[in-house]
Structures are given as C-alpha cells and as structure tokens.
Amino acid sequence: MLDATRRLTERAGSPSEARLEAELLLAHALELPRARMLLRLREIELPLEVARRFDSLLSRRAQGAEPVSLLLGVRGFYDLELAVDRRVLSPRPETEELIESFALLVERDALPAGPVADWGTGSGALARVLRRWRPVLALERSPEARAVALGNLAQGLVQQPWLLAAADGLSPVRPASLAAVLANPPYIEPADYPGLPDDVRLFEPRAALVPDDGDVPGLYARIGREAQRCLVPGGWLLIEVGAGQAQQLEAALARSGLTPAGRRKDLLGHERVLCLRCS
C-alpha cells in the first residue's frame, strides 16, 4: 500500500488523498467494500489476477489521469452512492452545500408550497436527494446524461414524485409553479478550460463545465430570468458558483429581479452557494 500511495501522490495532490485513492482502488480490485478490505488489509495476499488488476487501476490513475470515480463507476454524494461515467460530471463535495442550503430552508419553514426543479441534473445527484422533501422536476438537455440520471433516480426509496425531462434549462416549466430551483451550472470560462487538470478536462463532459455560448455571467443572468419567471412569490434560487465568483455572479442574477438573501461557504471557506428569493 505504501508503494501504491507513492505512485498516486502527485496525481492525488497529497499523501493522505493518495492513500484514500489507493484503498478505494484496491477494494475495487478485490471486489470488496473498502471498510471490509481495511479490516483484512494485513492478512490479504493478492492473487496474481487481482494484483494485475490493481496495478492496471493504479497506472490508469497515475499515468493516465483517469478519475477514481470513473475507475470505480460510482461516486459518493451526500449519503448516497451514485453511478457515474464519462457522460456526466462526477458530483463534488462542494455541491452538497446546495442540499444543506435547501434543508435549512425546510427546517426554518421558509420554503413555499410546491415542487422544486433541478436545473441541469447531470447524474441526478441533487434530484435524488431533494425528492426526500418535495416533488422534483429534473431537467437535462443531454440525452447521454439523462440515461445516467434515470438509472440513479430509479434507485432507492422514493418519498416524493419525480420526473426527468429533456429540457434546456427551465424553458418548459409553467410560470409561477416552483417553490425552488437548484442549479450547479457550468462556471468555467472558456478561456480557462485548457488549464483545467487532466483528470477533469480529459474525462468529464465539457458542456457540464463551460457555457456553450458567451460567458459565465451571461449564463447566470439567463438562469436568473428563467427562475424569476418560474418561481412562486417567496420561492428560492439556490445556485453554485466557483471560488471567487460570488459577488460578480450574484450581481448578474440580481438583474433579473431576484433578491440576494445569503451566501453559503464550503468547507474550504469559499462562498459556494448563492441564495436568491423571488419577491
């Protein structure tokens, strides 16, 4: 395991992250849950076939930059495990702050009645969690991403109704019909895309990272206009932004008539979620 950790350290960014990645890949090669593998780690002798599979996984990660989530075919999000592949953006821990922001509104009884929408659902991560509280409309324009989302949304206990729809944003949604819109839009500027890490740029869909047309503020302004049209009075737009983008993108969203009503930081202290309300 020490050798595997050393091989992965440069790609993972730190020895602790490399150790975690090595453990996940070894558990995958052994076809064991990671917790069970760790309990047996000292007594495990790798059969030749398993050792070769583990070495191949290490090489694909260390030399090929392939993300661990794609090597495993799953990604943890909130308290779930979701299927992921190259058709979707693997959900990030930062996006869990959208769920935390929504849960706080529910706890404070600050959310009006009605369903909620997941703008650009991708893997279906947000929609899968949100349906614990409200009926959910998961909107996604990419047929490849919808196929992944459908598989994830079909799993688990369904507390509230959900619908997965082919849509570019909120265009098919009736005016004044939603209690909240949650969104993790593309927020990488086109000029910054070539500088992204290889494990992002080479393996995740560009359309989930970079706006197709124009720039990031332009896309957020469009989302603000769509949300203003679709939200009921008192409804909420909760939207993720990149590190350092909060002030600029909040201003772009506010031009639609939505009222800024708070920001939420991620675990690294970056302002990650903007909360805006429909008057």
C-alpha positions as CSV (number, residue, x, y, z in Angstrom):
1,M,0.0,0.0,0.0
2,L,2.9,2.4,0.6
3,D,4.2,1.9,-2.9
4,A,0.6,2.4,-4.3
5,T,0.3,5.6,-2.3
6,R,3.7,6.9,-3.6
7,R,2.6,6.2,-7.2
8,L,-0.6,8.2,-6.7
9,T,0.6,11.1,-4.6
10,E,1.5,13.5,-7.5
11,R,-1.9,12.9,-9.2
12,A,-3.9,13.0,-6.0
13,G,-2.2,16.1,-4.6
14,S,-1.3,14.9,-1.2
15,P,-0.2,11.6,0.6
16,S,-3.5,11.4,2.5
17,E,-5.6,11.7,-0.6
18,A,-3.3,9.2,-2.4
19,R,-3.7,6.7,0.4
20,L,-7.5,7.0,0.2
21,E,-7.4,6.6,-3.6
22,A,-5.2,3.5,-3.3
23,E,-7.5,2.0,-0.7
24,L,-10.5,2.5,-2.9
25,L,-8.8,1.0,-6.0
26,L,-7.6,-2.0,-4.0
27,A,-11.0,-2.6,-2.6
28,H,-12.4,-2.4,-6.2
29,A,-9.8,-4.8,-7.5
30,L,-10.7,-7.2,-4.6
31,E,-14.4,-6.7,-5.2
32,L,-14.8,-5.9,-1.5
33,P,-16.3,-2.9,0.3
34,R,-13.5,-0.6,1.4
35,A,-14.3,-1.0,5.1
36,R,-14.1,-4.7,4.9
37,M,-10.9,-4.6,2.9
38,L,-9.3,-2.4,5.6
39,L,-10.2,-4.9,8.3
40,R,-8.4,-7.6,6.4
41,L,-5.6,-5.5,4.9
42,R,-2.7,-7.1,6.8
43,E,-3.8,-10.6,6.1
44,I,-4.7,-10.1,2.4
45,E,-2.4,-11.9,-0.1
46,L,-3.3,-10.7,-3.6
47,P,-3.8,-13.4,-6.2
48,L,-1.9,-12.7,-9.4
49,E,-5.0,-11.7,-11.3
50,V,-6.1,-9.3,-8.6
51,A,-2.6,-7.8,-8.4
52,R,-2.6,-7.2,-12.1
53,R,-6.0,-5.6,-11.9
54,F,-4.8,-3.3,-9.1
55,D,-1.7,-2.4,-10.9
56,S,-3.7,-1.5,-14.0
57,L,-6.0,0.7,-12.0
58,L,-3.0,2.5,-10.4
59,S,-1.5,3.1,-13.8
60,R,-4.7,4.4,-15.3
61,R,-4.9,6.9,-12.4
62,A,-1.3,7.8,-12.0
63,Q,-0.2,7.9,-15.6
64,G,-3.5,8.3,-17.5
65,A,-5.1,10.8,-15.1
66,E,-8.4,8.8,-15.1
67,P,-10.5,9.9,-12.1
68,V,-11.1,7.4,-9.4
69,S,-14.8,7.8,-9.6
70,L,-14.7,6.6,-13.3
71,L,-12.4,3.7,-12.4
72,L,-14.9,2.6,-9.8
73,G,-18.0,3.6,-11.7
74,V,-19.5,5.2,-8.6
75,R,-19.3,8.4,-6.7
76,G,-20.4,9.2,-3.1
77,F,-22.7,12.2,-2.8
78,Y,-24.3,13.3,0.5
79,D,-25.2,9.9,2.0
80,L,-25.7,8.2,-1.4
81,E,-23.6,6.2,-3.9
82,L,-24.3,7.2,-7.5
83,A,-23.4,5.6,-10.8
84,V,-21.1,7.8,-12.9
85,D,-19.3,7.6,-16.1
86,R,-17.8,9.9,-18.8
87,R,-21.3,11.1,-19.8
88,V,-21.7,13.1,-16.7
89,L,-19.8,15.4,-14.3
90,S,-19.0,13.4,-11.1
91,P,-20.7,15.2,-8.2
92,R,-18.4,17.2,-6.0
93,P,-18.5,17.6,-2.2
94,E,-19.0,21.3,-2.7
95,T,-22.3,20.7,-4.4
96,E,-23.6,19.1,-1.2
97,E,-23.8,22.7,0.1
98,L,-26.8,23.2,-2.2
99,I,-28.5,20.4,-0.3
100,E,-27.6,21.8,3.0
101,S,-28.9,25.2,2.0
102,F,-32.2,23.7,0.9
103,A,-32.5,21.6,4.1
104,L,-32.1,24.7,6.1
105,L,-35.0,26.4,4.3
106,V,-37.1,23.4,5.1
107,E,-36.1,23.4,8.7
108,R,-36.9,27.1,9.0
109,D,-40.2,26.7,7.3
110,A,-39.1,29.3,4.8
111,L,-40.0,27.3,1.6
112,P,-43.3,27.9,0.0
113,A,-45.5,25.1,-1.1
114,G,-44.9,23.4,-4.5
115,P,-42.4,21.3,-6.3
116,V,-38.7,22.0,-6.9
117,A,-36.5,21.8,-10.0
118,D,-33.0,20.6,-10.5
119,W,-31.6,22.7,-13.4
120,G,-29.2,20.6,-15.5
121,T,-29.5,17.4,-13.3
122,G,-26.5,15.6,-14.9
123,S,-26.0,12.4,-12.9
124,G,-29.3,13.1,-11.0
125,A,-27.4,13.7,-7.7
126,L,-29.4,16.7,-6.5
127,A,-32.7,15.4,-7.6
128,R,-32.1,12.1,-5.9
129,V,-31.7,13.8,-2.5
130,L,-34.3,16.5,-3.0
131,R,-37.1,14.1,-3.5
132,R,-36.9,13.3,0.2
133,W,-38.7,16.6,0.8
134,R,-40.6,17.7,-2.3
135,P,-41.7,16.5,-5.7
136,V,-38.8,17.1,-8.1
137,L,-38.5,18.0,-11.7
138,A,-35.1,17.0,-13.0
139,L,-34.2,18.9,-16.2
140,E,-31.4,17.9,-18.5
141,R,-30.7,18.6,-22.2
142,S,-28.1,15.9,-22.8
143,P,-29.6,12.5,-23.7
144,E,-26.4,10.8,-22.6
145,A,-26.6,12.5,-19.1
146,R,-30.3,11.7,-18.9
147,A,-29.6,8.0,-19.3
148,V,-27.2,8.1,-16.3
149,A,-29.7,10.2,-14.3
150,L,-32.5,7.8,-15.0
151,G,-30.5,4.9,-13.6
152,N,-29.7,6.8,-10.4
153,L,-33.2,8.2,-9.9
154,A,-34.7,4.7,-10.3
155,Q,-32.8,3.5,-7.3
156,G,-33.6,3.8,-3.6
157,L,-36.7,4.7,-1.6
158,V,-38.9,7.3,-3.4
159,Q,-40.5,9.6,-0.8
160,Q,-41.8,12.1,-3.3
161,P,-42.8,12.0,-7.0
162,W,-40.1,12.9,-9.6
163,L,-39.9,13.5,-13.3
164,L,-36.9,13.5,-15.5
165,A,-37.4,15.8,-18.6
166,A,-35.5,16.7,-21.7
167,A,-35.1,20.4,-21.5
168,D,-32.6,23.2,-21.9
169,G,-33.0,25.0,-18.6
170,L,-36.4,25.9,-17.3
171,S,-37.9,26.7,-20.7
172,P,-40.8,24.1,-20.5
173,V,-41.8,25.0,-16.9
174,R,-45.0,26.9,-16.2
175,P,-44.7,30.4,-14.8
176,A,-45.0,30.7,-11.0
177,S,-45.1,27.0,-10.4
178,L,-41.9,26.2,-8.5
179,A,-41.0,26.6,-4.8
180,A,-37.3,26.4,-5.5
181,V,-34.8,26.0,-8.3
182,L,-31.4,24.4,-7.5
183,A,-28.6,24.6,-10.0
184,N,-25.0,23.7,-10.4
185,P,-24.3,25.3,-13.9
186,P,-21.1,25.4,-15.9
187,Y,-19.0,28.1,-14.3
188,I,-15.6,27.7,-16.0
189,E,-14.9,30.5,-18.5
190,P,-14.0,29.2,-22.0
191,A,-10.5,30.8,-21.8
192,D,-9.8,28.9,-18.5
193,Y,-10.8,25.5,-19.8
194,P,-7.4,24.5,-21.3
195,G,-5.8,25.0,-17.9
196,L,-8.1,22.6,-16.0
197,P,-6.4,19.4,-14.5
198,D,-6.2,16.5,-16.9
199,D,-8.5,14.3,-14.8
200,V,-11.2,16.9,-15.3
201,R,-10.5,18.2,-18.8
202,L,-9.9,14.8,-20.4
203,F,-12.6,12.8,-18.8
204,E,-15.7,14.9,-18.0
205,P,-18.1,16.5,-20.4
206,R,-17.1,20.0,-21.5
207,A,-20.7,21.1,-21.6
208,A,-21.0,20.5,-17.9
209,L,-18.0,22.7,-17.2
210,V,-18.1,25.6,-19.7
211,P,-21.1,27.6,-21.1
212,D,-21.8,26.7,-24.7
213,D,-22.3,30.3,-25.7
214,G,-21.0,33.5,-24.2
215,D,-19.5,33.7,-20.7
216,V,-20.4,32.6,-17.2
217,P,-22.2,35.8,-16.1
218,G,-24.3,35.7,-19.2
219,L,-25.4,32.1,-18.4
220,Y,-26.2,33.0,-14.8
221,A,-28.2,36.1,-15.9
222,R,-30.2,33.7,-18.1
223,I,-30.8,31.3,-15.2
224,G,-31.9,34.3,-13.1
225,R,-34.5,35.3,-15.7
226,E,-35.8,31.8,-16.0
227,A,-36.1,31.3,-12.3
228,Q,-37.8,34.6,-11.8
229,R,-40.5,33.5,-14.3
230,C,-41.0,30.0,-12.8
231,L,-40.8,30.7,-9.1
232,V,-43.8,31.4,-6.9
233,P,-43.6,34.5,-4.7
234,G,-41.3,33.7,-1.9
235,G,-39.6,31.0,-3.9
236,W,-35.9,30.4,-3.9
237,L,-33.0,30.1,-6.4
238,L,-30.1,28.2,-4.9
239,I,-27.1,28.1,-7.2
240,E,-23.5,27.0,-7.0
241,V,-20.6,29.3,-8.1
242,G,-16.9,28.8,-8.4
243,A,-14.4,30.1,-5.8
244,G,-14.1,33.9,-6.1
245,Q,-17.2,34.3,-8.3
246,A,-19.9,35.0,-5.7
247,Q,-20.0,38.8,-6.0
248,Q,-19.9,39.0,-9.8
249,L,-22.5,36.3,-10.3
250,E,-24.8,37.4,-7.6
251,A,-25.0,40.8,-9.4
252,A,-25.7,39.0,-12.7
253,L,-28.6,37.1,-11.1
254,A,-30.0,40.1,-9.2
255,R,-30.5,41.9,-12.5
256,S,-33.4,39.5,-13.2
257,G,-35.3,40.9,-10.2
258,L,-34.4,38.2,-7.7
259,T,-33.3,39.4,-4.3
260,P,-30.0,38.2,-2.8
261,A,-30.7,36.6,0.5
262,G,-27.5,35.0,1.6
263,R,-24.4,33.0,0.7
264,R,-23.1,29.7,2.0
265,K,-19.4,28.8,2.3
266,D,-17.9,25.4,1.5
267,L,-15.6,23.5,3.9
268,L,-12.6,25.5,2.5
269,G,-14.2,28.8,3.3
270,H,-15.1,29.7,-0.3
271,E,-18.5,31.3,-0.9
272,R,-20.1,28.4,-2.8
273,V,-23.9,28.8,-2.9
274,L,-25.9,31.9,-3.6
275,C,-29.4,32.2,-2.3
276,L,-31.8,34.5,-4.0
277,R,-35.5,35.0,-3.4
278,C,-38.4,35.8,-5.7
279,S,-40.5,38.7,-4.4
